[in-house]
Amino acid sequence: VAASSRLSRPARRMPAPTTPRSIAIVGGGVAGLAAAHRLTELAPACAWTLYESTDRLGGVLQTTQDGPWRIEHSADNFLTRDPWATNLCQRVGLTDELLPTNTDRRGAMVIHRGRPVRVPKGFVLMSARPVWPTLASPLLSVGAKLRLMSEPFAPRGPGTDESVADFARRRLGREALERLVQPLVGGIYTADPERLSMAATLPQFLEQEREHGSLWRAGRKQVTSKSKRESGANYALFMVPRLGLQQLVDAIVARLPIERLRPATKVSGCKRTNAGRWRVCTTADQPPAEYDAIIVATPTHHAATLLNDASRPLSAALGRIEYASSAVVCLGVADTQVARPADAFGFVVPTVEDRRIVAASFSSYKIPARAPAGHTLVREFVGGALQ
């Protein structure tokens, strides 16, 4: 909205472009598809082309229907705390298809000396609401519980970003970091908390420290009956399309002009021309194409190579971003094989337990119609930055 002092001035008219703007989108995962869909919404006349090196669109998001089993190859839900995924689902017509996680069995377990132990009720990543279940848990020693009780008196941080490990040690103590925070955060990011940014991953706790000086004091003000029943993560914030995340991919693709999608076409390089346009070369038997702009929606190690000729500093910065790979192993288990059914959505494994498994998720507990009756779909995660 223009400032009041400018309201009397005649509005500036931008000259209408004589030709539609052309844009190349490199990468056909959910980021590239979302970019194409947004361009279609905002600038229908824009002549964009999407390139994907593999023969399918959607990137790592993929759902396989194997009889009654509905198996996700990577993520099996998305977080609604930030609105972007929810908004995208609404714009592609999936509002009525979104499912929350089941209200039964919400919570998580953590492996402690070889056995699964329930994460204390109300302990969510770093915050306990209320504190007493954590103090009563066998997961921490007496000394660690005394250290935990002193959290309101812990010194404030530097006021800028710090690692997850530094923040947790300062506020909660070393043992709470090793036995609770590291496995819970590692189960989400498969990352090393010593190198994981608080501002990038858990900014809400930085804000709680700034506003209240203590996570416990912030927890007392924000406590709700729903958060008291949950542990590990706030599972009320997770949603997924009824048929899996492949349904989101298919819904986006269905709204895009198929002639602009180029699967199985790998971009081998791109560079700026003297005229300021982008020349995009592919490995296909096609001449280079020129565009007014480019959107690179690939993993950063691919983007670094792609943009090396266009911008060495940008390429170098992208190349320094590290990835931690992990394998997802899906198991179909008959309930008769489970001696003690878990009253939780899964379990996480602290690094100090010296196990190869990072975490396991009971998908059919979380989301309906993922496994046949009398069976459980278990997703195990192996690898990550610490292995």
C-alpha positions in Angstrom: 0.0 0.0 0.0 1.4 3.4 -1.0 2.3 5.8 1.8 -0.3 8.6 2.3 2.1 11.2 1.0 2.2 9.4 -2.3 -1.5 8.7 -2.8 -2.1 11.8 -4.9 0.6 10.9 -7.4 -0.6 9.1 -10.6 0.1 5.4 -10.6 3.1 4.3 -12.6 2.1 2.0 -15.4 4.6 -0.7 -16.2 5.0 -1.4 -19.9 3.3 -4.7 -20.9 5.8 -7.3 -22.0 5.6 -8.0 -25.7 6.4 -11.7 -25.3 5.7 -14.1 -22.4 8.7 -14.5 -20.0 10.4 -17.8 -20.3 11.8 -19.7 -17.3 13.6 -23.0 -17.0 13.0 -25.2 -14.0 15.7 -27.7 -13.2 14.5 -30.6 -11.0 11.2 -32.4 -11.0 10.9 -33.1 -7.3 8.2 -31.5 -5.1 10.1 -28.2 -5.0 10.4 -28.0 -8.8 6.7 -29.1 -9.3 5.5 -26.6 -6.7 7.5 -23.8 -8.5 5.9 -24.8 -11.8 2.4 -24.8 -10.3 3.0 -21.4 -8.7 4.2 -19.9 -12.0 1.0 -21.3 -13.6 -1.1 -19.6 -10.9 0.7 -16.2 -10.9 1.7 -15.9 -14.5 -0.3 -18.0 -16.9 1.4 -16.5 -19.9 4.9 -17.5 -18.6 6.5 -20.0 -20.9 8.3 -22.3 -18.5 9.8 -25.7 -19.1 10.6 -28.3 -16.3 13.5 -30.7 -16.7 13.9 -33.9 -14.7 16.8 -36.3 -15.1 14.9 -39.4 -14.1 11.8 -40.9 -15.8 9.4 -40.0 -13.0 8.4 -36.8 -11.3 8.2 -36.3 -7.6 11.9 -36.9 -6.5 12.2 -38.8 -3.3 8.5 -38.6 -2.6 7.0 -41.8 -3.8 4.3 -44.2 -2.5 4.0 -47.8 -3.5 0.7 -49.7 -3.2 1.6 -53.4 -2.8 -1.8 -55.1 -2.3 -3.1 -53.9 1.0 0.3 -52.3 2.0 0.8 -48.6 1.3 4.5 -47.9 1.6 6.3 -44.6 1.5 9.8 -44.5 0.0 10.8 -41.4 2.0 8.7 -39.0 4.1 5.4 -40.3 5.2 3.8 -37.0 6.4 4.5 -33.3 6.6 4.6 -30.7 9.3 1.8 -28.2 9.5 3.6 -25.7 11.8 4.7 -23.9 8.7 1.8 -23.4 6.3 3.5 -24.1 2.9 2.7 -27.8 2.4 -0.9 -27.4 3.7 -1.5 -24.4 1.4 -0.1 -26.3 -1.6 -2.5 -29.3 -0.8 -5.4 -26.8 -0.6 -4.5 -25.2 -3.9 -4.3 -28.6 -5.8 -7.6 -29.8 -4.4 -6.5 -32.1 -1.6 -8.1 -30.4 1.4 -10.6 -33.1 2.0 -8.0 -35.8 1.5 -5.7 -34.8 4.3 -5.5 -37.1 7.3 -4.1 -36.3 10.7 -2.2 -38.9 12.7 -4.3 -41.3 14.8 -5.0 -40.0 18.3 -4.4 -43.5 19.7 -0.8 -44.4 20.6 0.6 -41.0 20.1 4.0 -40.8 21.6 7.4 -42.3 21.2 9.8 -44.6 22.9 13.6 -44.4 23.3 16.0 -47.3 23.6 17.6 -47.3 27.1 20.2 -50.0 27.8 18.8 -52.2 25.1 15.1 -51.9 26.0 12.4 -49.5 24.7 11.2 -47.0 27.3 8.4 -44.5 26.8 9.5 -40.9 26.4 8.1 -39.0 29.4 4.6 -37.6 28.8 4.8 -34.0 27.7 8.5 -34.1 26.8 8.6 -32.7 23.2 12.1 -32.5 21.7 13.5 -30.2 24.5 10.6 -29.0 26.5 8.7 -30.8 29.3 5.1 -29.9 30.0 4.7 -30.8 32.8 8.2 -31.6 34.3 7.3 -34.3 36.8 6.9 -37.2 34.3 10.5 -36.6 33.1 11.7 -36.5 36.7 10.0 -39.9 37.3 11.4 -41.5 34.2 14.1 -44.2 34.3 15.8 -42.6 31.3 17.9 -40.2 33.4 20.1 -40.7 36.4 19.4 -38.8 39.7 22.2 -36.4 38.9 20.8 -35.7 35.5 17.3 -35.0 37.0 18.8 -32.6 39.5 20.5 -30.8 36.6 17.3 -30.8 34.7 15.5 -29.1 37.6 18.0 -26.3 37.4 17.0 -25.4 33.9 15.2 -22.1 34.9 18.6 -20.9 36.3 20.7 -21.8 33.2 22.5 -18.9 31.6 21.0 -17.4 28.5 22.6 -18.1 25.2 24.7 -15.8 23.0 21.6 -14.2 21.5 22.5 -15.5 18.0 22.5 -19.0 16.5 24.1 -22.0 18.2 24.2 -25.7 17.7 21.4 -27.9 19.0 23.9 -29.7 21.2 25.3 -26.5 22.7 21.8 -25.2 23.4 20.6 -28.5 25.0 23.8 -28.9 27.1 23.5 -25.4 28.4 19.8 -25.6 29.3 19.2 -29.3 30.1 22.6 -30.9 30.8 24.8 -33.5 29.0 22.8 -36.6 29.9 19.5 -35.2 28.8 21.2 -34.3 25.5 22.5 -37.8 25.1 19.5 -39.8 26.3 16.6 -37.6 25.0 17.4 -34.7 22.8 19.9 -36.3 20.5 17.8 -39.4 19.6 14.6 -37.4 19.2 16.2 -34.7 17.0 18.3 -37.4 15.2 15.1 -39.3 14.5 13.8 -36.3 12.6 17.0 -35.0 10.8 19.4 -38.0 11.0 22.0 -35.3 11.7 24.7 -34.5 14.2 23.3 -32.2 16.9 26.8 -30.7 17.3 26.5 -29.2 13.8 22.8 -28.7 13.6 21.6 -25.1 13.7 19.0 -24.2 16.3 17.7 -21.3 14.2 17.2 -23.5 11.2 15.6 -26.5 13.0 14.2 -25.6 16.4 13.7 -21.8 16.4 10.7 -22.0 18.7 13.0 -22.9 21.7 15.3 -20.0 20.9 12.3 -17.8 21.0 11.1 -19.3 24.3 14.4 -18.6 25.9 14.4 -15.0 24.6 10.8 -14.3 25.8 10.7 -16.3 29.1 14.3 -17.0 30.0 13.5 -20.7 30.5 11.9 -23.5 28.6 10.1 -24.7 31.7 8.5 -21.3 32.3 7.5 -21.1 28.7 6.0 -24.6 28.9 3.9 -23.7 31.9 2.3 -20.9 30.0 1.7 -22.9 26.8 0.6 -26.2 28.3 -2.5 -27.8 26.9 -4.3 -31.0 27.6 -3.3 -32.3 24.1 0.4 -31.7 24.7 0.3 -33.4 28.0 -0.8 -36.7 26.4 1.9 -36.6 23.7 5.7 -37.2 23.9 8.6 -37.1 21.6 7.1 -34.7 19.0 3.8 -32.9 18.7 2.1 -35.4 16.5 -1.0 -33.2 16.1 1.1 -31.1 13.7 1.5 -33.9 11.2 -0.7 -34.6 8.2 -0.6 -36.7 5.0 -2.8 -37.2 2.0 -5.1 -40.3 2.3 -3.3 -42.2 -0.4 0.2 -41.1 0.6 2.5 -38.3 -0.6 2.4 -39.7 -4.1 -1.1 -38.3 -4.2 0.3 -34.8 -3.7 2.8 -35.3 -6.5 0.0 -36.6 -8.8 -2.3 -33.7 -7.9 0.3 -31.1 -8.9 1.3 -32.9 -12.1 -2.4 -33.2 -13.1 -2.6 -29.3 -13.0 0.4 -28.7 -15.2 0.5 -28.6 -19.0 2.1 -32.0 -19.9 3.9 -30.6 -22.9 6.1 -28.4 -20.6 7.3 -31.4 -18.5 10.5 -33.0 -19.7 11.2 -36.2 -17.6 14.3 -38.3 -18.5 16.0 -35.1 -19.6 19.2 -34.3 -17.7 20.5 -30.8 -17.7 24.3 -30.9 -18.1 25.0 -27.3 -17.6 23.8 -23.7 -17.8 25.4 -20.3 -18.2 24.6 -16.7 -18.7 24.8 -15.3 -22.3 26.1 -11.9 -23.1 22.5 -10.8 -23.5 21.8 -11.8 -19.9 19.7 -14.8 -20.7 20.3 -18.4 -19.5 21.5 -21.1 -22.0 20.5 -24.5 -20.8 22.2 -27.6 -22.2 20.9 -31.1 -21.8 22.4 -34.6 -22.4 19.5 -35.3 -24.8 20.1 -34.9 -28.6 18.7 -31.4 -28.5 20.3 -28.0 -29.2 20.7 -25.7 -26.1 17.6 -23.6 -25.2 17.6 -20.1 -23.9 15.4 -18.6 -21.1 15.0 -15.3 -19.4 15.4 -16.9 -15.9 16.1 -20.2 -14.3 14.9 -22.0 -11.1 17.2 -24.6 -9.8 15.3 -27.1 -7.6 17.8 -29.9 -7.3 19.8 -31.1 -4.3 22.6 -28.6 -3.6 25.4 -30.9 -4.6 23.8 -31.1 -8.1 23.1 -27.4 -8.1 26.8 -26.7 -7.3 27.9 -28.5 -10.4 25.2 -27.1 -12.6 26.0 -23.4 -11.6 29.8 -23.7 -11.7 30.1 -21.8 -15.0 27.4 -19.2 -14.0 28.7 -18.3 -10.6 31.8 -19.8 -9.0 31.1 -18.2 -5.5 27.5 -19.5 -5.5 28.6 -22.9 -6.7 31.2 -23.1 -3.9 28.7 -22.1 -1.2 26.2 -24.7 -2.4 29.0 -27.4 -2.5 29.7 -26.8 1.2 26.2 -27.9 2.2 26.4 -31.5 3.6 23.9 -34.3 3.2 23.5 -37.2 5.5 22.1 -40.3 3.8 20.0 -42.9 5.4 18.2 -46.0 4.2 14.6 -46.7 4.9 13.8 -50.4 5.4 10.1 -51.3 5.4 9.0 -54.4 7.2 5.5 -56.0 7.2 5.0 -57.8 10.5 2.1 -60.0 11.6 0.8 -58.9 14.9 1.1 -62.4 16.2 4.8 -62.0 15.9 4.9 -59.1 18.3 5.1 -60.3 21.9 4.5 -56.8 23.4 2.6 -54.4 21.1 4.0 -50.9 21.4 1.9 -48.1 22.8 3.7 -45.5 20.7 4.2 -44.4 17.1 7.8 -45.7 17.1 11.2 -45.5 18.9 14.5 -43.6 18.5 17.9 -44.9 19.4 20.5 -42.7 21.2 24.0 -42.8 19.7 25.4 -43.8 23.1 23.5 -47.1 22.7 25.9 -48.1 19.9 23.2 -49.5 17.6 23.0 -49.4 13.8 19.3 -48.3 13.8 18.6 -44.6 14.1 14.8 -45.0 14.6 11.8 -47.0 13.7 8.3 -45.8 12.9 5.1 -47.9 13.1 3.4 -46.3 10.1 0.2 -48.3 10.4 -0.2 -47.0 14.0 0.1 -43.4 12.8 -2.0 -43.4 9.7 -4.9 -45.7 8.7 -5.0 -48.1 5.7 -1.2 -48.6 5.6 -1.2 -52.3 6.4 -3.7 -55.2 6.2 -5.7 -56.2 9.2 -3.7 -58.1 11.8 -0.4 -56.7 10.5 1.9 -53.7 11.2 4.0 -51.7 8.8 7.4 -50.8 10.4 9.8 -48.3 8.8 13.4 -48.6 10.1 16.0 -45.9 9.5 19.7 -46.8 9.2 22.6 -44.5 8.6 22.6 -40.7 9.2 25.4 -38.3 10.0 26.5 -40.1 13.1 26.9 -43.5 11.4 
